[in-house]
Amino acid sequence: MAVDINCDMGESFALYKLGDDDALMPLITEANIACGFHGSDPNHMRHAVRSAKAHGVRIGAHVALPDLSGFGRREMVIDRDEMANIVLYQIGALNEFLAVEGLKLSHVKPHGALYGMAARHEHIAHAICDASEHLGVPIFGLAGTLHEEIYTARGLGFRAEFFADLDYDDTGKLIITREHDAKDPAEVAAKVLRAVDEGIVLSAAQKPSNVRAETICVHSDTPGVVEITKALRAALGARLATGADV
């Protein structure tokens, strides 16, 4: 099975630059573009869309909690209806930038704390479905969590995601941090190959957990992410999906 590399990007805001998106875009196959609630703004969204188009990279909506100052990495108490409206609003914004470029949305991916909440809280996972089920695109999530259970039960496509530059705990749960630490590219590449070929991830204590890795995520704000992504491409070799027309 071919494996994609996706990247959370387009997250710069106004004069504040975050990540080297222009260097990353040629190295990935899927771009999760921020929609203005945790990062990005109209100018950065349009630049990211045009860059992805130029490199044949598929584009997904990277939807988040309304937490610009916390970069969407702080949990909030929000009911199902409001959460669905928040997600729909963001998808709508990105979809208009895609429309003027003659592009179609490829997928939806929750960001940060919203991603973690949807893996644990039924009403949040359902809200994401409520906002996106009419689109006919898959949602990215963690295998073996409410992501997979609810998205598939609702009839939406599901893509099992593995995080190259984040850590997993002893029970196989993703550790979501406010800031991302630097990682050794060779170690990240070995971790990803283990996940792809063996379906295993090791915690810091070297405890194994089962994972599925249909698409591999890197973050534009991880230090050294360009070198990490190059190492991933080299390690994956023929396993890596080719770029697709967007």
C-alpha positions as CSV (number, residue, x, y, z in Angstrom):
1,M,0.0,0.0,0.0
2,A,1.3,3.4,-0.9
3,V,1.9,5.8,2.0
4,D,1.4,9.5,1.9
5,I,3.2,12.3,3.7
6,N,1.0,15.0,4.9
7,C,2.0,18.3,6.6
8,D,0.1,20.7,8.9
9,M,1.0,24.0,7.3
10,G,-0.2,27.4,6.1
11,E,-0.1,28.5,9.8
12,S,1.7,31.8,9.6
13,F,-0.4,34.8,10.7
14,A,0.0,38.4,9.6
15,L,3.7,39.3,10.1
16,Y,4.3,36.2,12.2
17,K,6.0,33.4,10.1
18,L,5.7,29.8,11.2
19,G,7.4,27.0,9.4
20,D,9.2,26.8,6.0
21,D,6.2,25.9,3.9
22,D,7.8,26.7,0.6
23,A,10.6,24.3,1.3
24,L,8.2,21.6,2.6
25,M,5.7,21.7,-0.2
26,P,7.8,19.8,-2.8
27,L,8.5,17.0,-0.3
28,I,4.9,16.1,0.6
29,T,1.8,14.6,-1.1
30,E,-0.9,16.2,1.1
31,A,-1.2,19.6,2.7
32,N,-3.4,20.3,5.7
33,I,-3.9,24.0,5.4
34,A,-4.9,26.0,8.5
35,C,-8.2,27.8,8.1
36,G,-7.8,30.9,10.4
37,F,-8.9,29.7,13.8
38,H,-5.5,28.4,15.2
39,G,-3.3,30.0,12.6
40,S,-3.2,31.5,9.1
41,D,-5.1,34.4,7.5
42,P,-6.5,35.1,4.0
43,N,-3.1,36.0,2.5
44,H,-1.3,32.9,3.9
45,M,-4.2,30.6,3.0
46,R,-4.1,31.7,-0.6
47,H,-0.4,31.4,-0.8
48,A,-0.5,27.9,0.6
49,V,-3.3,26.9,-1.8
50,R,-1.4,28.2,-4.8
51,S,1.9,26.6,-3.7
52,A,0.1,23.2,-3.3
53,K,-1.4,23.5,-6.7
54,A,2.0,24.3,-8.3
55,H,3.5,21.1,-6.7
56,G,0.5,18.8,-7.4
57,V,-0.1,18.4,-3.6
58,R,-3.6,17.4,-2.4
59,I,-5.2,19.9,-0.1
60,G,-7.2,19.3,3.1
61,A,-8.9,21.6,5.6
62,H,-7.0,21.8,8.9
63,V,-9.8,22.8,11.2
64,A,-9.3,23.8,14.8
65,L,-10.8,25.2,18.0
66,P,-11.2,29.0,18.0
67,D,-8.0,29.6,19.9
68,L,-5.6,31.7,17.9
69,S,-3.5,32.8,20.9
70,G,-3.1,29.2,22.1
71,F,-2.5,27.9,18.5
72,G,-5.5,25.5,18.9
73,R,-3.6,23.3,21.4
74,R,-5.8,24.1,24.5
75,E,-9.0,22.2,25.0
76,M,-12.3,24.0,25.2
77,V,-15.8,23.1,26.3
78,I,-18.0,23.4,23.2
79,D,-21.3,21.6,22.5
80,R,-21.9,19.6,19.3
81,D,-23.9,22.1,17.3
82,E,-21.5,25.0,17.9
83,M,-18.5,22.8,17.2
84,A,-20.1,21.7,13.9
85,N,-20.6,25.3,12.9
86,I,-17.0,26.2,13.8
87,V,-15.7,23.4,11.6
88,L,-18.1,24.2,8.7
89,Y,-17.1,27.9,8.8
90,Q,-13.4,27.0,8.4
91,I,-14.0,24.5,5.6
92,G,-16.1,27.1,3.8
93,A,-13.3,29.6,3.9
94,L,-10.7,27.3,2.5
95,N,-13.2,25.9,-0.1
96,E,-13.5,29.4,-1.7
97,F,-9.8,29.7,-2.1
98,L,-9.8,26.3,-3.7
99,A,-12.7,27.2,-6.0
100,V,-11.0,30.2,-7.5
101,E,-8.0,28.0,-8.3
102,G,-10.1,25.3,-9.9
103,L,-9.3,22.8,-7.1
104,K,-11.3,20.4,-5.0
105,L,-10.9,19.7,-1.3
106,S,-9.1,16.3,-0.7
107,H,-9.8,15.7,3.0
108,V,-10.5,17.2,6.5
109,K,-8.2,17.0,9.4
110,P,-8.8,18.3,12.9
111,H,-5.9,20.2,14.5
112,G,-4.3,19.9,17.9
113,A,-6.6,19.8,20.9
114,L,-9.6,19.3,18.6
115,Y,-8.0,16.2,17.2
116,G,-7.4,14.8,20.7
117,M,-10.9,15.7,21.8
118,A,-12.5,13.9,18.8
119,A,-10.6,10.8,19.7
120,R,-12.2,10.7,23.2
121,H,-15.5,12.6,23.0
122,E,-18.4,11.3,20.9
123,H,-20.1,14.6,20.5
124,I,-17.0,16.2,19.1
125,A,-16.3,13.4,16.6
126,H,-20.0,13.6,15.6
127,A,-19.7,17.4,15.2
128,I,-16.8,17.0,12.8
129,C,-19.0,14.5,10.8
130,D,-22.0,16.9,10.9
131,A,-19.9,19.6,9.3
132,S,-18.2,17.5,6.6
133,E,-20.3,14.5,5.6
134,H,-21.8,16.4,2.7
135,L,-18.4,16.9,1.2
136,G,-17.6,13.3,0.3
137,V,-14.0,13.5,1.5
138,P,-12.2,11.4,4.1
139,I,-11.3,12.5,7.6
140,F,-7.8,11.9,9.0
141,G,-7.6,10.3,12.4
142,L,-6.0,7.8,14.7
143,A,-6.9,4.1,14.2
144,G,-8.5,2.4,17.1
145,T,-10.1,5.5,18.5
146,L,-13.4,7.3,18.2
147,H,-12.0,8.8,15.1
148,E,-12.3,5.5,13.3
149,E,-15.3,4.2,15.1
150,I,-17.6,7.3,14.5
151,Y,-16.3,8.5,11.2
152,T,-16.8,5.1,9.6
153,A,-20.1,4.4,11.3
154,R,-21.4,7.7,9.8
155,G,-20.3,6.5,6.4
156,L,-17.4,8.9,5.9
157,G,-14.0,7.8,4.6
158,F,-11.3,7.4,7.2
159,R,-7.5,7.7,6.7
160,A,-5.4,6.2,9.5
161,E,-2.7,8.7,10.4
162,F,0.7,8.2,12.0
163,F,2.6,11.1,13.5
164,A,6.3,11.1,12.6
165,D,7.5,14.0,14.8
166,L,5.3,13.4,17.9
167,D,5.6,10.9,20.7
168,Y,3.2,8.1,21.8
169,D,2.7,7.1,25.4
170,D,2.8,3.6,26.8
171,T,-0.8,2.9,25.8
172,G,-0.3,4.0,22.2
173,K,-2.0,7.4,22.7
174,L,-0.6,10.4,20.9
175,I,1.1,13.0,23.2
176,I,-0.1,16.5,22.0
177,T,2.2,19.2,23.2
178,R,2.0,23.0,23.0
179,E,5.4,23.1,21.3
180,H,7.2,20.5,19.3
181,D,10.7,19.3,20.2
182,A,13.5,18.8,17.7
183,K,13.9,15.2,16.5
184,D,16.7,13.3,14.9
185,P,15.8,12.7,11.2
186,A,17.3,9.1,11.2
187,E,15.4,8.2,14.4
188,V,12.1,9.5,13.0
189,A,12.7,7.6,9.7
190,A,13.2,4.4,11.6
191,K,10.1,5.0,13.7
192,V,8.0,5.5,10.6
193,L,9.3,2.4,8.8
194,R,8.5,0.4,11.9
195,A,4.9,1.8,11.9
196,V,4.4,1.2,8.2
197,D,6.1,-2.2,7.9
198,E,5.3,-3.7,11.3
199,G,2.3,-1.7,12.6
200,I,4.2,-0.9,15.8
201,V,5.2,2.3,17.6
202,L,7.4,2.4,20.7
203,S,6.9,4.7,23.6
204,A,9.8,6.5,25.3
205,A,9.9,3.5,27.7
206,Q,10.1,1.2,24.6
207,K,6.7,-0.2,25.2
208,P,5.1,-1.3,21.9
209,S,1.6,-0.4,20.7
210,N,-0.3,-1.3,17.5
211,V,-0.8,1.5,14.9
212,R,-1.8,1.9,11.3
213,A,-0.1,4.3,9.0
214,E,-1.8,5.1,5.8
215,T,-0.6,8.7,5.8
216,I,2.4,10.1,7.8
217,C,2.1,13.5,9.4
218,V,4.9,16.1,9.9
219,H,4.4,19.5,11.3
220,S,5.7,22.7,9.8
221,D,6.6,24.1,13.2
222,T,8.8,21.1,14.2
223,P,12.5,22.2,14.3
224,G,14.4,20.7,11.4
225,V,11.2,19.4,9.8
226,V,12.6,19.9,6.2
227,E,15.5,17.5,7.0
228,I,13.1,15.1,8.7
229,T,10.8,15.0,5.7
230,K,13.7,14.4,3.3
231,A,14.8,11.5,5.5
232,L,11.3,10.1,5.5
233,R,11.1,10.3,1.7
234,A,14.4,8.5,1.4
235,A,13.4,5.8,3.9
236,L,10.0,5.1,2.5
237,G,11.3,4.8,-1.1
238,A,8.9,2.8,-3.2
239,R,6.3,2.8,-0.4
240,L,5.8,6.5,-0.9
241,A,2.7,7.6,-2.8
242,T,3.4,9.8,-5.8
243,G,2.1,13.3,-6.1
244,A,-1.4,13.5,-7.5
245,D,-3.1,16.1,-9.7
246,V,-5.2,18.3,-7.4
